[in-house]
Each structure stands twice: as C-alpha cells, then as structure tokens.
Amino acid sequence: MNKAIQKGKGYPDLTVLEKRNNFGGLFVEIKPEGTKLYKQNGEPATPHIAEQLAYLLELRKRGYCIAFGVGFDNVKTIIDKYLKSEL
C-alpha cells in the first residue's frame, strides 16, 4: 500500500507529519542494521542510496527534517529526538 501512494523512486519509508523546530515534518529512510551508507570517500555506498539521498535532500530544501535510520534502535532514537525537538 505504501508503494502505491509514493511519488516516484526514492520516497522515504517513514513520514512523521508533526511540526517541530521550524520543520514541517520528518522523513526517514530506513535501512537494515549494519547497512553501510557511504564509501570511505564520502560518496553514497550504492546508486540506490544515492537516489534516496537525492530525494531526501530535495525534501530538506522544502523545509523537512530528513534522516537515514540504520536499524530499529537508530530509527527510534531519530523519532524520539525529533519529537522532543532535539534535531
């Protein structure tokens, strides 16, 4: 169902539409525990991650808080910090 409402490739996995700290909401791209997001030179680890990063950065330009969340604990921390206005 989520795929049916997404607008194109790269749309983040999780959306929190709660305004905090001048952000219009939070978008999180969720990755499994242990996922490597970047190469040593700072480039995205895969073309797919590069595509997702580009989408996230466009959302950031529009006033949203963005993040990659790697593993359950990291995603939970991101959400908690956002809702406490710590991001």
Buried (B, 14 or more C-beta within 10 A) or exposed (E): EEEEEEEEEBBBBBBBEEBBEEBBBBBBBBBEEEBEBEEEEEEBBEEEBBBBBEBBEEBBEEEBBBBBBBBEEBBEBBBEBBEEEEB
